[in-house]
Structures are given as structure tokens and as C-alpha cells.
Amino acid sequence: MIPRTRTNIEWQISRTCEGGACVGVARRGEHVLIGNTSNPEGPIGEFNVDEWRQFLAGVKQGDFDGIA
């Protein structure tokens, strides 16, 4: 986790986000950042692009369906 800094970060939020409790995603260089929109001053997760691609592939294959 890295300290949250809003400067020059353009967060992308899902079109299905309702009520402000969503995950924000942004790209900074070779890293993908994730943050919690309901806690804007909270920590930011940081992943390299390959890690992010592997995660997305798992989401698309249903690897995490049992979590929610």
C-alpha cells in the first residue's frame, strides 16, 4: 500500500457503482492503483501491469466469484 495522494490521479469507477462505495482504478506509469471511493483518504493498492492483467483474467474466468 502507498499513501493516498489525489494529485494527478484520474480514477476510473465502474458504471455500475452506486452509493459511492466502489473501487477506483487508475494507471500511473507501469503500475495500476486501486482505492476505495468510500474512504478517499485511505490507502492505495499498487500492482504492476502484469499482476493486474493476471487478476483481470481470473475475474473473467470466475476465480473470485465465491468471495462476494
CHARMM-style PDB file with segment names, atoms N, HN, CA, C and O in Angstrom:
ATOM      1  N   MET     1       0.839  -1.176   0.000  1.00  0.00      PROA
ATOM      2  CA  MET     1       0.000   0.000   0.000  1.00  0.00      PROA
ATOM      3  C   MET     1       0.890   1.247   0.000  1.00  0.00      PROA
ATOM      4  O   MET     1       1.953   1.275   0.619  1.00  0.00      PROA
ATOM      5  N   ILE     2       0.434   2.247  -0.694  1.00  0.00      PROA
ATOM      6  HN  ILE     2      -0.430   2.224  -1.198  1.00  0.00      PROA
ATOM      7  CA  ILE     2       1.160   3.513  -0.717  1.00  0.00      PROA
ATOM      8  C   ILE     2       0.264   4.595  -0.144  1.00  0.00      PROA
ATOM      9  O   ILE     2      -0.958   4.460  -0.195  1.00  0.00      PROA
ATOM     10  N   PRO     3       0.824   5.657   0.396  1.00  0.00      PROA
ATOM     11  CA  PRO     3      -0.026   6.722   0.932  1.00  0.00      PROA
ATOM     12  C   PRO     3      -0.921   7.305  -0.161  1.00  0.00      PROA
ATOM     13  O   PRO     3      -0.493   7.460  -1.304  1.00  0.00      PROA
ATOM     14  N   ARG     4      -2.146   7.620   0.191  1.00  0.00      PROA
ATOM     15  HN  ARG     4      -2.494   7.494   1.120  1.00  0.00      PROA
ATOM     16  CA  ARG     4      -3.085   8.181  -0.783  1.00  0.00      PROA
ATOM     17  C   ARG     4      -2.673   9.611  -1.115  1.00  0.00      PROA
ATOM     18  O   ARG     4      -2.519  10.454  -0.231  1.00  0.00      PROA
ATOM     19  N   THR     5      -2.502   9.859  -2.386  1.00  0.00      PROA
ATOM     20  HN  THR     5      -2.627   9.174  -3.104  1.00  0.00      PROA
ATOM     21  CA  THR     5      -2.287  11.217  -2.880  1.00  0.00      PROA
ATOM     22  C   THR     5      -3.181  11.387  -4.089  1.00  0.00      PROA
ATOM     23  O   THR     5      -3.059  10.634  -5.055  1.00  0.00      PROA
ATOM     24  N   ARG     6      -4.057  12.338  -4.059  1.00  0.00      PROA
ATOM     25  HN  ARG     6      -4.156  12.949  -3.274  1.00  0.00      PROA
ATOM     26  CA  ARG     6      -5.009  12.564  -5.141  1.00  0.00      PROA
ATOM     27  C   ARG     6      -4.406  13.337  -6.302  1.00  0.00      PROA
ATOM     28  O   ARG     6      -5.010  13.393  -7.373  1.00  0.00      PROA
ATOM     29  N   THR     7      -3.239  13.931  -6.124  1.00  0.00      PROA
ATOM     30  HN  THR     7      -2.748  13.886  -5.254  1.00  0.00      PROA
ATOM     31  CA  THR     7      -2.642  14.784  -7.133  1.00  0.00      PROA
ATOM     32  C   THR     7      -2.382  14.022  -8.422  1.00  0.00      PROA
ATOM     33  O   THR     7      -1.673  13.016  -8.427  1.00  0.00      PROA
ATOM     34  N   ASN     8      -2.957  14.506  -9.508  1.00  0.00      PROA
ATOM     35  HN  ASN     8      -3.533  15.323  -9.503  1.00  0.00      PROA
ATOM     36  CA  ASN     8      -2.730  13.975 -10.846  1.00  0.00      PROA
ATOM     37  C   ASN     8      -3.138  12.515 -11.036  1.00  0.00      PROA
ATOM     38  O   ASN     8      -2.611  11.840 -11.920  1.00  0.00      PROA
ATOM     39  N   ILE     9      -4.060  12.025 -10.226  1.00  0.00      PROA
ATOM     40  HN  ILE     9      -4.487  12.573  -9.507  1.00  0.00      PROA
ATOM     41  CA  ILE     9      -4.573  10.666 -10.422  1.00  0.00      PROA
ATOM     42  C   ILE     9      -5.993  10.784 -10.965  1.00  0.00      PROA
ATOM     43  O   ILE     9      -6.859  11.395 -10.338  1.00  0.00      PROA
ATOM     44  N   GLU    10      -6.220  10.201 -12.123  1.00  0.00      PROA
ATOM     45  HN  GLU    10      -5.517   9.705 -12.632  1.00  0.00      PROA
ATOM     46  CA  GLU    10      -7.554  10.187 -12.722  1.00  0.00      PROA
ATOM     47  C   GLU    10      -8.168   8.818 -12.477  1.00  0.00      PROA
ATOM     48  O   GLU    10      -7.882   7.861 -13.196  1.00  0.00      PROA
ATOM     49  N   TRP    11      -9.014   8.732 -11.457  1.00  0.00      PROA
ATOM     50  HN  TRP    11      -9.246   9.510 -10.872  1.00  0.00      PROA
ATOM     51  CA  TRP    11      -9.636   7.479 -11.069  1.00  0.00      PROA
ATOM     52  C   TRP    11     -10.741   7.108 -12.043  1.00  0.00      PROA
ATOM     53  O   TRP    11     -11.503   7.966 -12.489  1.00  0.00      PROA
ATOM     54  N   GLN    12     -10.823   5.829 -12.368  1.00  0.00      PROA
ATOM     55  HN  GLN    12     -10.205   5.132 -12.006  1.00  0.00      PROA
ATOM     56  CA  GLN    12     -11.919   5.292 -13.167  1.00  0.00      PROA
ATOM     57  C   GLN    12     -12.785   4.453 -12.236  1.00  0.00      PROA
ATOM     58  O   GLN    12     -12.278   3.644 -11.459  1.00  0.00      PROA
ATOM     59  N   ILE    13     -14.087   4.653 -12.323  1.00  0.00      PROA
ATOM     60  HN  ILE    13     -14.499   5.310 -12.954  1.00  0.00      PROA
ATOM     61  CA  ILE    13     -15.048   3.955 -11.477  1.00  0.00      PROA
ATOM     62  C   ILE    13     -16.017   3.199 -12.380  1.00  0.00      PROA
ATOM     63  O   ILE    13     -16.374   3.684 -13.454  1.00  0.00      PROA
ATOM     64  N   SER    14     -16.436   2.032 -11.957  1.00  0.00      PROA
ATOM     65  HN  SER    14     -16.146   1.638 -11.085  1.00  0.00      PROA
ATOM     66  CA  SER    14     -17.387   1.232 -12.720  1.00  0.00      PROA
ATOM     67  C   SER    14     -18.687   1.996 -12.971  1.00  0.00      PROA
ATOM     68  O   SER    14     -19.154   2.747 -12.114  1.00  0.00      PROA
ATOM     69  N   ARG    15     -19.256   1.797 -14.139  1.00  0.00      PROA
ATOM     70  HN  ARG    15     -18.877   1.187 -14.835  1.00  0.00      PROA
ATOM     71  CA  ARG    15     -20.556   2.393 -14.458  1.00  0.00      PROA
ATOM     72  C   ARG    15     -21.658   1.839 -13.567  1.00  0.00      PROA
ATOM     73  O   ARG    15     -22.724   2.445 -13.462  1.00  0.00      PROA
ATOM     74  N   THR    16     -21.424   0.703 -12.927  1.00  0.00      PROA
ATOM     75  HN  THR    16     -20.558   0.211 -13.012  1.00  0.00      PROA
ATOM     76  CA  THR    16     -22.427   0.098 -12.060  1.00  0.00      PROA
ATOM     77  C   THR    16     -22.292   0.552 -10.609  1.00  0.00      PROA
ATOM     78  O   THR    16     -23.035   0.081  -9.748  1.00  0.00      PROA
ATOM     79  N   CYS    17     -21.370   1.448 -10.327  1.00  0.00      PROA
ATOM     80  HN  CYS    17     -20.767   1.831 -11.026  1.00  0.00      PROA
ATOM     81  CA  CYS    17     -21.145   1.937  -8.966  1.00  0.00      PROA
ATOM     82  C   CYS    17     -22.343   2.770  -8.505  1.00  0.00      PROA
ATOM     83  O   CYS    17     -22.777   3.695  -9.193  1.00  0.00      PROA
ATOM     84  N   GLU    18     -22.859   2.426  -7.342  1.00  0.00      PROA
ATOM     85  HN  GLU    18     -22.506   1.675  -6.783  1.00  0.00      PROA
ATOM     86  CA  GLU    18     -23.971   3.169  -6.763  1.00  0.00      PROA
ATOM     87  C   GLU    18     -23.673   3.446  -5.295  1.00  0.00      PROA
ATOM     88  O   GLU    18     -23.142   2.578  -4.601  1.00  0.00      PROA
ATOM     89  N   GLY    19     -23.998   4.612  -4.822  1.00  0.00      PROA
ATOM     90  HN  GLY    19     -24.429   5.317  -5.386  1.00  0.00      PROA
ATOM     91  CA  GLY    19     -23.866   4.931  -3.416  1.00  0.00      PROA
ATOM     92  C   GLY    19     -22.474   5.313  -2.961  1.00  0.00      PROA
ATOM     93  O   GLY    19     -22.270   5.543  -1.769  1.00  0.00      PROA
ATOM     94  N   GLY    20     -21.509   5.390  -3.860  1.00  0.00      PROA
ATOM     95  HN  GLY    20     -21.674   5.203  -4.828  1.00  0.00      PROA
ATOM     96  CA  GLY    20     -20.177   5.846  -3.513  1.00  0.00      PROA
ATOM     97  C   GLY    20     -19.274   4.824  -2.854  1.00  0.00      PROA
ATOM     98  O   GLY    20     -18.136   5.160  -2.526  1.00  0.00      PROA
ATOM     99  N   ALA    21     -19.714   3.609  -2.645  1.00  0.00      PROA
ATOM    100  HN  ALA    21     -20.638   3.336  -2.911  1.00  0.00      PROA
ATOM    101  CA  ALA    21     -18.872   2.574  -2.047  1.00  0.00      PROA
ATOM    102  C   ALA    21     -18.343   1.667  -3.151  1.00  0.00      PROA
ATOM    103  O   ALA    21     -18.823   0.549  -3.339  1.00  0.00      PROA
ATOM    104  N   CYS    22     -17.342   2.168  -3.881  1.00  0.00      PROA
ATOM    105  HN  CYS    22     -16.952   3.076  -3.729  1.00  0.00      PROA
ATOM    106  CA  CYS    22     -16.844   1.442  -5.047  1.00  0.00      PROA
ATOM    107  C   CYS    22     -15.316   1.438  -5.054  1.00  0.00      PROA
ATOM    108  O   CYS    22     -14.669   2.118  -4.257  1.00  0.00      PROA
ATOM    109  N   VAL    23     -14.772   0.668  -5.957  1.00  0.00      PROA
ATOM    110  HN  VAL    23     -15.297   0.116  -6.604  1.00  0.00      PROA
ATOM    111  CA  VAL    23     -13.325   0.621  -6.142  1.00  0.00      PROA
ATOM    112  C   VAL    23     -12.957   1.564  -7.281  1.00  0.00      PROA
ATOM    113  O   VAL    23     -13.544   1.503  -8.362  1.00  0.00      PROA
ATOM    114  N   GLY    24     -11.983   2.433  -7.034  1.00  0.00      PROA
ATOM    115  HN  GLY    24     -11.506   2.482  -6.157  1.00  0.00      PROA
ATOM    116  CA  GLY    24     -11.438   3.294  -8.073  1.00  0.00      PROA
ATOM    117  C   GLY    24     -10.145   2.690  -8.597  1.00  0.00      PROA
ATOM    118  O   GLY    24      -9.358   2.141  -7.826  1.00  0.00      PROA
ATOM    119  N   VAL    25      -9.922   2.787  -9.894  1.00  0.00      PROA
ATOM    120  HN  VAL    25     -10.561   3.233 -10.520  1.00  0.00      PROA
ATOM    121  CA  VAL    25      -8.721   2.236 -10.526  1.00  0.00      PROA
ATOM    122  C   VAL    25      -8.064   3.331 -11.353  1.00  0.00      PROA
ATOM    123  O   VAL    25      -8.746   4.114 -12.014  1.00  0.00      PROA
ATOM    124  N   ALA    26      -6.743   3.382 -11.313  1.00  0.00      PROA
ATOM    125  HN  ALA    26      -6.189   2.745 -10.776  1.00  0.00      PROA
ATOM    126  CA  ALA    26      -6.002   4.382 -12.085  1.00  0.00      PROA
ATOM    127  C   ALA    26      -4.687   3.782 -12.558  1.00  0.00      PROA
ATOM    128  O   ALA    26      -4.195   2.801 -12.001  1.00  0.00      PROA
ATOM    129  N   ARG    27      -4.137   4.384 -13.583  1.00  0.00      PROA
ATOM    130  HN  ARG    27      -4.536   5.181 -14.036  1.00  0.00      PROA
ATOM    131  CA  ARG    27      -2.835   3.949 -14.108  1.00  0.00      PROA
ATOM    132  C   ARG    27      -1.815   5.028 -13.809  1.00  0.00      PROA
ATOM    133  O   ARG    27      -2.056   6.207 -14.068  1.00  0.00      PROA
ATOM    134  N   ARG    28      -0.673   4.628 -13.264  1.00  0.00      PROA
ATOM    135  HN  ARG    28      -0.478   3.670 -13.054  1.00  0.00      PROA
ATOM    136  CA  ARG    28       0.438   5.551 -13.037  1.00  0.00      PROA
ATOM    137  C   ARG    28       1.699   4.852 -13.550  1.00  0.00      PROA
ATOM    138  O   ARG    28       2.258   3.976 -12.890  1.00  0.00      PROA
ATOM    139  N   GLY    29       2.126   5.258 -14.728  1.00  0.00      PROA
ATOM    140  HN  GLY    29       1.672   5.970 -15.264  1.00  0.00      PROA
ATOM    141  CA  GLY    29       3.304   4.635 -15.326  1.00  0.00      PROA
ATOM    142  C   GLY    29       3.056   3.158 -15.581  1.00  0.00      PROA
ATOM    143  O   GLY    29       2.094   2.791 -16.256  1.00  0.00      PROA
ATOM    144  N   GLU    30       3.918   2.317 -15.044  1.00  0.00      PROA
ATOM    145  HN  GLU    30       4.699   2.615 -14.495  1.00  0.00      PROA
ATOM    146  CA  GLU    30       3.798   0.870 -15.217  1.00  0.00      PROA
ATOM    147  C   GLU    30       3.044   0.215 -14.073  1.00  0.00      PROA
ATOM    148  O   GLU    30       3.171  -0.991 -13.861  1.00  0.00      PROA
ATOM    149  N   HSD    31       2.266   0.987 -13.337  1.00  0.00      PROA
ATOM    150  HN  HSD    31       2.163   1.967 -13.510  1.00  0.00      PROA
ATOM    151  CA  HSD    31       1.522   0.457 -12.204  1.00  0.00      PROA
ATOM    152  C   HSD    31       0.043   0.790 -12.302  1.00  0.00      PROA
ATOM    153  O   HSD    31      -0.348   1.805 -12.879  1.00  0.00      PROA
ATOM    154  N   VAL    32      -0.771  -0.089 -11.724  1.00  0.00      PROA
ATOM    155  HN  VAL    32      -0.453  -0.913 -11.256  1.00  0.00      PROA
ATOM    156  CA  VAL    32      -2.203   0.125 -11.609  1.00  0.00      PROA
ATOM    157  C   VAL    32      -2.493   0.350 -10.130  1.00  0.00      PROA
ATOM    158  O   VAL    32      -2.059  -0.423  -9.276  1.00  0.00      PROA
ATOM    159  N   LEU    33      -3.229   1.413  -9.840  1.00  0.00      PROA
ATOM    160  HN  LEU    33      -3.582   2.041 -10.534  1.00  0.00      PROA
ATOM    161  CA  LEU    33      -3.577   1.758  -8.471  1.00  0.00      PROA
ATOM    162  C   LEU    33      -5.044   1.440  -8.227  1.00  0.00      PROA
ATOM    163  O   LEU    33      -5.875   1.613  -9.119  1.00  0.00      PROA
ATOM    164  N   ILE    34      -5.368   0.974  -7.021  1.00  0.00      PROA
ATOM    165  HN  ILE    34      -4.694   0.833  -6.297  1.00  0.00      PROA
ATOM    166  CA  ILE    34      -6.765   0.779  -6.662  1.00  0.00      PROA
ATOM    167  C   ILE    34      -7.020   1.464  -5.326  1.00  0.00      PROA
ATOM    168  O   ILE    34      -6.182   1.437  -4.425  1.00  0.00      PROA
ATOM    169  N   GLY    35      -8.183   2.073  -5.218  1.00  0.00      PROA
ATOM    170  HN  GLY    35      -8.864   2.095  -5.950  1.00  0.00      PROA
ATOM    171  CA  GLY    35      -8.562   2.758  -3.996  1.00  0.00      PROA
ATOM    172  C   GLY    35     -10.036   2.576  -3.721  1.00  0.00      PROA
ATOM    173  O   GLY    35     -10.793   2.165  -4.601  1.00  0.00      PROA
ATOM    174  N   ASN    36     -10.446   2.881  -2.504  1.00  0.00      PROA
ATOM    175  HN  ASN    36      -9.831   3.215  -1.789  1.00  0.00      PROA
ATOM    176  CA  ASN    36     -11.824   2.732  -2.057  1.00  0.00      PROA
ATOM    177  C   ASN    36     -12.498   4.091  -2.087  1.00  0.00      PROA
ATOM    178  O   ASN    36     -12.068   5.005  -1.383  1.00  0.00      PROA
ATOM    179  N   THR    37     -13.550   4.247  -2.889  1.00  0.00      PROA
ATOM    180  HN  THR    37     -13.899   3.505  -3.461  1.00  0.00      PROA
ATOM    181  CA  THR    37     -14.202   5.549  -3.010  1.00  0.00      PROA
ATOM    182  C   THR    37     -14.921   5.965  -1.730  1.00  0.00      PROA
ATOM    183  O   THR    37     -15.156   7.155  -1.521  1.00  0.00      PROA
ATOM    184  N   SER    38     -15.275   5.015  -0.875  1.00  0.00      PROA
ATOM    185  HN  SER    38     -15.084   4.048  -1.045  1.00  0.00      PROA
ATOM    186  CA  SER    38     -15.936   5.370   0.377  1.00  0.00      PROA
ATOM    187  C   SER    38     -14.932   5.801   1.438  1.00  0.00      PROA
ATOM    188  O   SER    38     -15.332   6.272   2.503  1.00  0.00      PROA
ATOM    189  N   ASN    39     -13.643   5.650   1.171  1.00  0.00      PROA
ATOM    190  HN  ASN    39     -13.318   5.268   0.306  1.00  0.00      PROA
ATOM    191  CA  ASN    39     -12.581   6.079   2.081  1.00  0.00      PROA
ATOM    192  C   ASN    39     -11.498   6.784   1.261  1.00  0.00      PROA
ATOM    193  O   ASN    39     -10.403   6.246   1.102  1.00  0.00      PROA
ATOM    194  N   PRO    40     -11.786   7.979   0.737  1.00  0.00      PROA
ATOM    195  CA  PRO    40     -10.868   8.645  -0.184  1.00  0.00      PROA
ATOM    196  C   PRO    40      -9.503   8.985   0.402  1.00  0.00      PROA
ATOM    197  O   PRO    40      -8.552   9.195  -0.351  1.00  0.00      PROA
ATOM    198  N   GLU    41      -9.385   9.042   1.711  1.00  0.00      PROA
ATOM    199  HN  GLU    41     -10.157   8.871   2.322  1.00  0.00      PROA
ATOM    200  CA  GLU    41      -8.084   9.326   2.333  1.00  0.00      PROA
ATOM    201  C   GLU    41      -7.367   8.050   2.757  1.00  0.00      PROA
ATOM    202  O   GLU    41      -6.288   8.112   3.346  1.00  0.00      PROA
ATOM    203  N   GLY    42      -7.959   6.894   2.463  1.00  0.00      PROA
ATOM    204  HN  GLY    42      -8.836   6.844   1.984  1.00  0.00      PROA
ATOM    205  CA  GLY    42      -7.380   5.614   2.851  1.00  0.00      PROA
ATOM    206  C   GLY    42      -6.217   5.206   1.965  1.00  0.00      PROA
ATOM    207  O   GLY    42      -5.828   5.943   1.059  1.00  0.00      PROA
ATOM    208  N   PRO    43      -5.667   4.037   2.227  1.00  0.00      PROA
ATOM    209  CA  PRO    43      -4.517   3.560   1.454  1.00  0.00      PROA
ATOM    210  C   PRO    43      -4.873   3.229   0.011  1.00  0.00      PROA
ATOM    211  O   PRO    43      -6.039   3.027  -0.329  1.00  0.00      PROA
ATOM    212  N   ILE    44      -3.853   3.177  -0.820  1.00  0.00      PROA
ATOM    213  HN  ILE    44      -2.906   3.341  -0.544  1.00  0.00      PROA
ATOM    214  CA  ILE    44      -3.982   2.818  -2.235  1.00  0.00      PROA
ATOM    215  C   ILE    44      -3.176   1.550  -2.465  1.00  0.00      PROA
ATOM    216  O   ILE    44      -2.012   1.469  -2.073  1.00  0.00      PROA
ATOM    217  N   GLY    45      -3.796   0.558  -3.103  1.00  0.00      PROA
ATOM    218  HN  GLY    45      -4.742   0.625  -3.421  1.00  0.00      PROA
ATOM    219  CA  GLY    45      -3.065  -0.636  -3.510  1.00  0.00      PROA
ATOM    220  C   GLY    45      -2.357  -0.370  -4.831  1.00  0.00      PROA
ATOM    221  O   GLY    45      -2.884   0.337  -5.690  1.00  0.00      PROA
ATOM    222  N   GLU    46      -1.174  -0.929  -4.993  1.00  0.00      PROA
ATOM    223  HN  GLU    46      -0.746  -1.503  -4.295  1.00  0.00      PROA
ATOM    224  CA  GLU    46      -0.393  -0.711  -6.209  1.00  0.00      PROA
ATOM    225  C   GLU    46       0.070  -2.055  -6.749  1.00  0.00      PROA
ATOM    226  O   GLU    46       0.637  -2.870  -6.022  1.00  0.00      PROA
ATOM    227  N   PHE    47      -0.181  -2.274  -8.039  1.00  0.00      PROA
ATOM    228  HN  PHE    47      -0.642  -1.612  -8.630  1.00  0.00      PROA
ATOM    229  CA  PHE    47       0.180  -3.517  -8.705  1.00  0.00      PROA
ATOM    230  C   PHE    47       0.879  -3.202 -10.010  1.00  0.00      PROA
ATOM    231  O   PHE    47       0.580  -2.192 -10.646  1.00  0.00      PROA
ATOM    232  N   ASN    48       1.823  -4.071 -10.423  1.00  0.00      PROA
ATOM    233  HN  ASN    48       2.066  -4.892  -9.906  1.00  0.00      PROA
ATOM    234  CA  ASN    48       2.407  -3.840 -11.741  1.00  0.00      PROA
ATOM    235  C   ASN    48       1.409  -4.314 -12.796  1.00  0.00      PROA
ATOM    236  O   ASN    48       0.459  -5.032 -12.484  1.00  0.00      PROA
ATOM    237  N   VAL    49       1.627  -3.915 -14.020  1.00  0.00      PROA
ATOM    238  HN  VAL    49       2.398  -3.332 -14.274  1.00  0.00      PROA
ATOM    239  CA  VAL    49       0.670  -4.188 -15.097  1.00  0.00      PROA
ATOM    240  C   VAL    49       0.448  -5.686 -15.283  1.00  0.00      PROA
ATOM    241  O   VAL    49      -0.682  -6.109 -15.527  1.00  0.00      PROA
ATOM    242  N   ASP    50       1.500  -6.496 -15.175  1.00  0.00      PROA
ATOM    243  HN  ASP    50       2.418  -6.152 -14.977  1.00  0.00      PROA
ATOM    244  CA  ASP    50       1.340  -7.940 -15.342  1.00  0.00      PROA
ATOM    245  C   ASP    50       0.477  -8.530 -14.230  1.00  0.00      PROA
ATOM    246  O   ASP    50      -0.381  -9.373 -14.495  1.00  0.00      PROA
ATOM    247  N   GLU    51       0.692  -8.099 -12.997  1.00  0.00      PROA
ATOM    248  HN  GLU    51       1.388  -7.414 -12.782  1.00  0.00      PROA
ATOM    249  CA  GLU    51      -0.149  -8.566 -11.896  1.00  0.00      PROA
ATOM    250  C   GLU    51      -1.609  -8.206 -12.141  1.00  0.00      PROA
ATOM    251  O   GLU    51      -2.499  -9.026 -11.915  1.00  0.00      PROA
ATOM    252  N   TRP    52      -1.856  -6.985 -12.604  1.00  0.00      PROA
ATOM    253  HN  TRP    52      -1.133  -6.319 -12.788  1.00  0.00      PROA
ATOM    254  CA  TRP    52      -3.220  -6.524 -12.872  1.00  0.00      PROA
ATOM    255  C   TRP    52      -3.871  -7.354 -13.971  1.00  0.00      PROA
ATOM    256  O   TRP    52      -5.038  -7.728 -13.857  1.00  0.00      PROA
ATOM    257  N   ARG    53      -3.129  -7.642 -15.026  1.00  0.00      PROA
ATOM    258  HN  ARG    53      -2.180  -7.338 -15.118  1.00  0.00      PROA
ATOM    259  CA  ARG    53      -3.670  -8.454 -16.132  1.00  0.00      PROA
ATOM    260  C   ARG    53      -4.025  -9.859 -15.649  1.00  0.00      PROA
ATOM    261  O   ARG    53      -5.055 -10.412 -16.037  1.00  0.00      PROA
ATOM    262  N   GLN    54      -3.165 -10.437 -14.798  1.00  0.00      PROA
ATOM    263  HN  GLN    54      -2.328  -9.988 -14.483  1.00  0.00      PROA
ATOM    264  CA  GLN    54      -3.448 -11.765 -14.254  1.00  0.00      PROA
ATOM    265  C   GLN    54      -4.712 -11.740 -13.395  1.00  0.00      PROA
ATOM    266  O   GLN    54      -5.532 -12.657 -13.456  1.00  0.00      PROA
ATOM    267  N   PHE    55      -4.862 -10.683 -12.597  1.00  0.00      PROA
ATOM    268  HN  PHE    55      -4.197  -9.938 -12.548  1.00  0.00      PROA
ATOM    269  CA  PHE    55      -6.058 -10.532 -11.771  1.00  0.00      PROA
ATOM    270  C   PHE    55      -7.311 -10.425 -12.645  1.00  0.00      PROA
ATOM    271  O   PHE    55      -8.298 -11.117 -12.395  1.00  0.00      PROA
ATOM    272  N   LEU    56      -7.281  -9.573 -13.653  1.00  0.00      PROA
ATOM    273  HN  LEU    56      -6.479  -9.010 -13.856  1.00  0.00      PROA
ATOM    274  CA  LEU    56      -8.442  -9.419 -14.544  1.00  0.00      PROA
ATOM    275  C   LEU    56      -8.798 -10.724 -15.238  1.00  0.00      PROA
ATOM    276  O   LEU    56      -9.976 -11.044 -15.398  1.00  0.00      PROA
ATOM    277  N   ALA    57      -7.787 -11.478 -15.649  1.00  0.00      PROA
ATOM    278  HN  ALA    57      -6.830 -11.218 -15.519  1.00  0.00      PROA
ATOM    279  CA  ALA    57      -8.050 -12.769 -16.288  1.00  0.00      PROA
ATOM    280  C   ALA    57      -8.771 -13.695 -15.309  1.00  0.00      PROA
ATOM    281  O   ALA    57      -9.699 -14.406 -15.695  1.00  0.00      PROA
ATOM    282  N   GLY    58      -8.348 -13.688 -14.050  1.00  0.00      PROA
ATOM    283  HN  GLY    58      -7.595 -13.110 -13.736  1.00  0.00      PROA
ATOM    284  CA  GLY    58      -9.013 -14.506 -13.038  1.00  0.00      PROA
ATOM    285  C   GLY    58     -10.448 -14.065 -12.797  1.00  0.00      PROA
ATOM    286  O   GLY    58     -11.332 -14.902 -12.614  1.00  0.00      PROA
ATOM    287  N   VAL    59     -10.686 -12.764 -12.795  1.00  0.00      PROA
ATOM    288  HN  VAL    59      -9.968 -12.084 -12.943  1.00  0.00      PROA
ATOM    289  CA  VAL    59     -12.052 -12.247 -12.622  1.00  0.00      PROA
ATOM    290  C   VAL    59     -12.923 -12.729 -13.766  1.00  0.00      PROA
ATOM    291  O   VAL    59     -14.038 -13.203 -13.544  1.00  0.00      PROA
ATOM    292  N   LYS    60     -12.426 -12.613 -14.985  1.00  0.00      PROA
ATOM    293  HN  LYS    60     -11.521 -12.228 -15.166  1.00  0.00      PROA
ATOM    294  CA  LYS    60     -13.204 -13.008 -16.166  1.00  0.00      PROA
ATOM    295  C   LYS    60     -13.500 -14.506 -16.176  1.00  0.00      PROA
ATOM    296  O   LYS    60     -14.522 -14.932 -16.714  1.00  0.00      PROA
ATOM    297  N   GLN    61     -12.610 -15.307 -15.581  1.00  0.00      PROA
ATOM    298  HN  GLN    61     -11.780 -14.960 -15.144  1.00  0.00      PROA
ATOM    299  CA  GLN    61     -12.803 -16.763 -15.538  1.00  0.00      PROA
ATOM    300  C   GLN    61     -13.631 -17.199 -14.334  1.00  0.00      PROA
ATOM    301  O   GLN    61     -13.941 -18.381 -14.185  1.00  0.00      PROA
ATOM    302  N   GLY    62     -13.993 -16.238 -13.469  1.00  0.00      PROA
ATOM    303  HN  GLY    62     -13.742 -15.278 -13.590  1.00  0.00      PROA
ATOM    304  CA  GLY    62     -14.827 -16.577 -12.321  1.00  0.00      PROA
ATOM    305  C   GLY    62     -14.057 -17.065 -11.104  1.00  0.00      PROA
ATOM    306  O   GLY    62     -14.653 -17.616 -10.179  1.00  0.00      PROA
ATOM    307  N   ASP    63     -12.739 -16.870 -11.091  1.00  0.00      PROA
ATOM    308  HN  ASP    63     -12.256 -16.422 -11.843  1.00  0.00      PROA
ATOM    309  CA  ASP    63     -11.918 -17.371  -9.989  1.00  0.00      PROA
ATOM    310  C   ASP    63     -12.294 -16.784  -8.621  1.00  0.00      PROA
ATOM    311  O   ASP    63     -12.007 -17.395  -7.591  1.00  0.00      PROA
ATOM    312  N   PHE    64     -12.920 -15.629  -8.601  1.00  0.00      PROA
ATOM    313  HN  PHE    64     -13.153 -15.133  -9.437  1.00  0.00      PROA
ATOM    314  CA  PHE    64     -13.208 -14.944  -7.339  1.00  0.00      PROA
ATOM    315  C   PHE    64     -14.701 -14.851  -7.051  1.00  0.00      PROA
ATOM    316  O   PHE    64     -15.113 -14.125  -6.146  1.00  0.00      PROA
ATOM    317  N   ASP    65     -15.500 -15.565  -7.797  1.00  0.00      PROA
ATOM    318  HN  ASP    65     -15.166 -16.155  -8.532  1.00  0.00      PROA
ATOM    319  CA  ASP    65     -16.950 -15.471  -7.647  1.00  0.00      PROA
ATOM    320  C   ASP    65     -17.430 -15.841  -6.245  1.00  0.00      PROA
ATOM    321  O   ASP    65     -18.464 -15.338  -5.807  1.00  0.00      PROA
ATOM    322  N   GLY    66     -16.720 -16.693  -5.540  1.00  0.00      PROA
ATOM    323  HN  GLY    66     -15.880 -17.102  -5.896  1.00  0.00      PROA
ATOM    324  CA  GLY    66     -17.136 -17.133  -4.210  1.00  0.00      PROA
ATOM    325  C   GLY    66     -16.852 -16.112  -3.120  1.00  0.00      PROA
ATOM    326  O   GLY    66     -17.269 -16.312  -1.979  1.00  0.00      PROA
ATOM    327  N   ILE    67     -16.158 -15.028  -3.431  1.00  0.00      PROA
ATOM    328  HN  ILE    67     -15.819 -14.865  -4.358  1.00  0.00      PROA
ATOM    329  CA  ILE    67     -15.792 -14.050  -2.415  1.00  0.00      PROA
ATOM    330  C   ILE    67     -16.981 -13.178  -2.038  1.00  0.00      PROA
ATOM    331  O   ILE    67     -17.194 -12.903  -0.858  1.00  0.00      PROA
ATOM    332  N   ALA    68     -17.752 -12.744  -3.014  1.00  0.00      PROA
ATOM    333  HN  ALA    68     -17.579 -12.968  -3.973  1.00  0.00      PROA
ATOM    334  CA  ALA    68     -18.874 -11.819  -2.722  1.00  0.00      PROA
ATOM    335  C   ALA    68     -20.186 -12.558  -2.650  1.00  0.00      PROA
ATOM    336  OT1 ALA    68     -21.227 -11.945  -2.415  1.00  0.00      PROA
TER     337      ALA     68
END
